[in-house]
């Protein structure tokens, strides 16, 4: 059996396994089975026209009672039963919280009257939808695997010429790439469609350079995002001031000075740091760095621009270091040997030969790090302080644009001016990020080396 047949068989088996596992995940677990049993008895206990919150509160009480009764009557060790009970109650709490969040979202969208009249009906539908949604990802992956396996099977069965197969594969990859571009384009179109309506109510100049951000004021709402823009730019500039020298110097050390053993140890560690979740970094900044800054500098709060910049620099350094190190390491060896042969020292070779030859890659790494800093959401939401004002010092709290979108989008009524204003902030953020990418592309092309130094 050749490799193609093994690939096809493995793909089909994996697709079947994912589909079966998805079918298994679509079945109710223990807590959901108890919930559905109680929903069958609910009309005899809860009035069908009860509101969602009332029905949800009573259902939680009945389900908790049934689970507790089953655990107490079950045989086995008391410790195991207590652990199972604890896990079941945690699952019930998570399910209840999710239902409340969906209900609150529907109310904001204007479906509050329906929820007041059909609380029980909504609960039953939600539990079934919850089970189906859990299996959707596995079904989707099974469909993708099955599609490519069947495609490979068809191509092999047709026994096409090599040129024809190559053409079909090229067309498939082009279609995949085109799909990605189209999806990104549709996201951009959606962003502009949802953000532009705010400019029917607010002048563009007032929106960009206004100092007041009070979108929820019923009498006189203000939609000035200048403090948010300054907050984003300030945090990005300060974090770049910290991250760029540290990242580039680390890359030069790893590529040109460190031994092979040190490089093989440190490089994977730096790349692993790039995969740290932003919420973990934000939590570290909030719990550890904020009290340290507050006590050390005797300031009102440790949640400020400097704290946010430190955390963003911590996130940007691995990206800058990894990309810069790859660019520096790719400089042809003959350039370094020629410089050393002419009598230059190692430091002179690094600064006058290696850095200019890899400047294109280093510039791209710097722009990527800055783009990550200006677009980061969770870290600035947790440690920047959340004050919508123009900072006077690096220890003042700020509110960058991403944190405003993340903090307020869940509370903005669908289709309101506040809702459209948040999308308009997203447009401004998109334009800043696009500007960074254009600058990176320009610098990359401008300083691209030719001849032996081509990277």
N, C-alpha and C positions, 0 to 999 in steps of 0.2 A: 504494500500500500504506500503510495507516494505521499509527499507532504501536503499536497492539495486535498487529497481525500481525508487525511488526518485532520486538517483544518476544518473541512466541511463537517465531518462527524462531530468534532469537538464543539463547533459552533452550534450545531443543532441540538446536541445534548445539553449544552449550557443554556440555550434558549428554553428548552423543555423544563430544565430544573428551575430556572427563574420563574417561568409561568406557574409551575406547581407550587413554588414557594409563595408566589403572589396570591394564589388561590388560598393557601393556608393562612396568609396574613389577613385576607379579607374576612376570615371567620372571627366571630367575637371572642375576645379573651375572657378570663374569669369575671373581671369587674363589669365588662360590657354585657355578659350573659345575665348577671344579676340585675343590671340596670334595665335590660330589656324585659326581664321577668316582672320587675316592679312597674314598668310602664304599662304592661298588660293589666295589672291590678289597679293602676293609678286612677282610671275613671271612676272607680268605686270609692276612692278616698279623696281625690282632688277634683274640684269642679273643672270641667273641660275648658271653661272660659277664664281660668285663672291666668294671671300675667306670667311671663317667663320667669321673672325673679322669684315669685312666690312658688311656682311649680318646681323650679330648680332647687330651692331651699328645702321643700318638703321631700322631693325625690332623694336628695342627698341624705336626709335623715333616715328614710326608709331603707336605702341601699346600705348605709353604714350599719343599721340594726341587723339586716339580714346577713351581711358579711361577718359581723361579730358573732352572731348566733351560730353560724356554720363553723367558724373557727373553734368556738368553745365546745361544740359537740363532736368535733373531729377527733379521731384517735391520734396517737403519736405523742412525741415529746412536746411539752408545753413551750419550750424555747423555739422549736421550729414553727409551731403554730403562731406564736407571737410575732416572729419575723415575717411570716406569710401575711398575717393580718396587717402589720405595719406597711408592707409593700403594697398591699391591696388598697389601703386607705390613702397612700400617697398617689396611686394611680387614679383613684376617685377624685382626689383633690385637684390633680392636674386636668382631668376631664372637665370638672366643674369650672375651673378657671378658664379653660379654652372656650367653653360654652358662653361664659359671661363676656369674654372678649369679643366673640362673634356677635353676640346680642348687642353689645354696646356699639359695635361698628354698624350693624344694621339700623340701629336707632339713629345714628348720625346720618345715615343715608336716607332717612325718612320713612322707615318701616316700623316705627314704634307702635303704631296702632295695631298692626298685624300681630306683633309679639304680645301685646296685651290681651288679644283675643284667642291666640292659638299657641299658648305656651307649651302644652303637652305635645301637640302635633310637631312643633319645632324641635322639641327634645328628641322625639323618636327619629325624625328625619336626620338630625345631626349625628346621632350615634351610628346610623347606617352609613351616612356619608363619610364619617370618620373612619370606618372600617374599609370602605372602598378606596378612599384616598391613600390609605396606608399601603395598599397593594398596587397603586397606579405606577409607581416608580419601577417595580419589578416587571410589570407587564410591558412598560415602555422599553426597558433594557432587553427583555426577551424578544420583542418585535424587531429591535435593531439588529440583534445577533442573528435572528432567523432571516432577516432580509439579506444581510451580507453573505450568510452561508448559502442561501438559495441562489443568490446572484453568482457566487463562485461555482456552485453546482451547475447552473445553466451555462456559464461560460465554458466549463470543462466539457459538458455534454455536447455543446456545439462544435467543439474542437476547432476553434477559429485560428486563423493564422496569427503569428506573433504580433505583426503590425496592427492587426485589427484589435487584438486583446489590449495592446498598449493604448490604442486610441480610446477604447471604451473605458479603461481605467483612468486615463487622463480626463475624459469627460466626467467621470464620477467624482474625481477629486475637485474638478472645477465647479461642479454643481454644489459640492459640500462647502467649498470656500465662498461661492456666491450666496449660499444660504446664510452663512455667518454675516456677510456684509449686508444682506437684505434685512436680517433681524436687527442688526445694529442701526441700520437706517430707519427702520420702523420705530425703534425705541426713541431715536432722535426726533422723528416726526411727532410721536406721541408727546414727548417732552415739550416741544414748541406749541403743539395744539392746546395743551393744558396750561402752559405758562403765559402765552401771549394775551389771553383775555383780561388779565389784570391791568394791562396798559390802556384799556378802555376807561378805567376808573382812575388810574394814577399816571401822571406824566413820567416818561422814561427818566428824565433828569432828576425828578423828585424821588423816584424809586431808587436810583443808583446813588444819589448823593444826599438823600434825606437822613437826618440823624435819629428820627423816632421810629421805633419798631413796636407798634402797639396794634396788631391786627385784630385783636379780640374786643377792642373798645367799641361798644355798640353805637355810641353817639358820634365819636370822631376818630375812627381808626386811622392809624398811620402805618405806611409801608416803606419807610426809608431803611435801606440795607447798608448804608455807608459804614456804620460801625461793624457790621458783620464782615464786609469786604476787608476792612482794615484788620479785623481780628484774624481772618484767614491769612492775609499777606504777612502780618507780623509774626504769627506762629510759624509760617513756612520759612520766612527769612531767617528767624532766629534758629530754628532747627537745622536749616541748611548751613548756617555759620558753624554749627557744632559738628554736623554729620559729614560735610564734604571733606574738610581736612583730615578728619579721623578715618573716613572710609578710603580716601585715595592713598594716604600714607600707609594704611594697613595693607592695601593692595600692592603698593610698591615693595613693602617689606616681604610679603609672601612670595611675590614673583621674582624679586631680584636679590634679596639678602638672605632670607630664611633658608635653612637646609631642607632637603627633600623630606626628611622625616617630620620636621616641624610643619612644613606646608601640608603634608598629607594628614596631619592631625587637626590643624587649625582650620583649614579650608572647609571640611565637612561640618565643623562646629558652627562656623559663620553662616553657612547655608541653612543649617537647622534653625538658627536664630531667626532667619527670615520667615520661617513657617510658624512662629509663635502667634497664637490668636491675638488679635488686637485687644479683645476684652481682658485677657490676662495681663497685658502690658498696662492697660488702663487701670485695672484693679491694683497692680503694684504701685503705680503712680499715686493712686488715691489713698492707699493704706500705708505705704512706706515713705514715699518721697514727700507727699504733702505735709505730714507732721514734722518731718525733718526740716523742710524749708521754713515752715512756720516758726519752729523753735530756734533755728539757726539765725534767721534774718529778722526775727521779731516783727513779722508781718501779720495782717489780719487773717489771712487765709492762705493755705498752701496750694489751693486749687486756683492756679493762675496761668498766665501766658508762659512763664518760664518752665513750670512743671510740664505743661503740654508740649513745649518745644523739646524738652529733654526726652520725653517719651517718644515723640515723633522722630527725633534724631536716633534714638535706640532702634526704632523700626527701620529707618532709612539706611543706616550704616551697613547692614548685611547686603542689601541690594546694591549699593554703590561699590562696596568692596568686591563682591562676587563678579559683577560685570566688568569693573575696572581691572581686576586681576586677570580675567580672561583676555582682555584687550592687551594688557602689558605682556602677558606670557606669550602672546601670539606674535610679538615683534620678532622678525627674522634674526637668527643667531649671527649671521654674517655682519649685520650692522653693528652689533655689540663688539664683535671680534675686531672689526675694522677700527672702531673708536679706541679700543684698548691697545691695538697695535700701533696707533699713532701717538701713544703716550698718555692718553687721558686716564684719569683715575676712575674707580668704580662710580663714585658719586657724580663726577662730571659726565660719565657715560649715561647714567640714569637720567640726569636733568637735561642734558643737551641732545641726547639721541633717543632714549627709550620713551620719555614722556612726550616729546613732539611726535614720534612715530605712532604712539597710541592715543593721541589727543582726541581723535574722533570717538573711540570707544569710551574713554574717560568722560568726555562731555555727555555722551548718551547716558552713561551711568548716573551722572549728576542730575540730569534732567529727569530721569526715571525716579530717583530718590525724592526730588522736589515734587514731582507729580503725585507720588504716594503720600507725601506730607500734606499737600493742599487738599487732597480728596479723602483723607482719613476721617472717619466718622466717630467710631466708638471711643477712641482715646480722647479726642477733644471734648466729646460729650461728657466724659467722666471726670476729667481733670482740668479743663480750661476755666472753670468757674461759672460759665453760663451767663455772664453779664453783657448785655447788648450795649456796650459803650466803647468809645475810642480810648485805648489805654494811654496812660501818661508814663508808665514805667513797665519794665518787664515783669514786675510782681503784681500787676493789676489783673483781675479776672477779665476774660474776653469770651466772646461767643462767635466762633467761626461759622461759616455758612453750612457746612455739612452737619454740624451739631444742631443747628436750628431746624433743618429739614427733619432730622431723625427725631428730635424732641417734640415737634409740633404736628407732624403729618398725621399721626394717629388720632389727634384731637380735632383736626380741622374738618368741618362738615363738607361732604362731597359737593363740589360745584360752587362753594362759597368763594368770596374774594380772598380769604385767608388761604384756602386750598390752592387757588391759582397763583397767589403770591409765592408760595413755597416752591411751586414748579418753576416760577420765574427765577427764583434763587438757583434752582438746579440748572437753568439755562446759563446764568452767569458763571456758575462753577464749571459747566461744560466748556464754555468759551475760554476760561482760564486754562483748563487742562489741554484743550486743543492748541492754545497758543504755546504752551510748554512743548508739546509734541512737534509743532512747526519749527520752533527754535532748535530743538534737538536734531531734527532732520537737516536743518540748514547748517548747523555746526558740524554735523557728521559728514556732510558732503563737502563743506568748505575745507576741512582739515584732513580729508581723506588722502592717505599717502598713495603714491604710485610707485611702480617698479618693485624693488625688493621689499619695500616697506608697506605694501598693500596688505590691509588687515581683513 
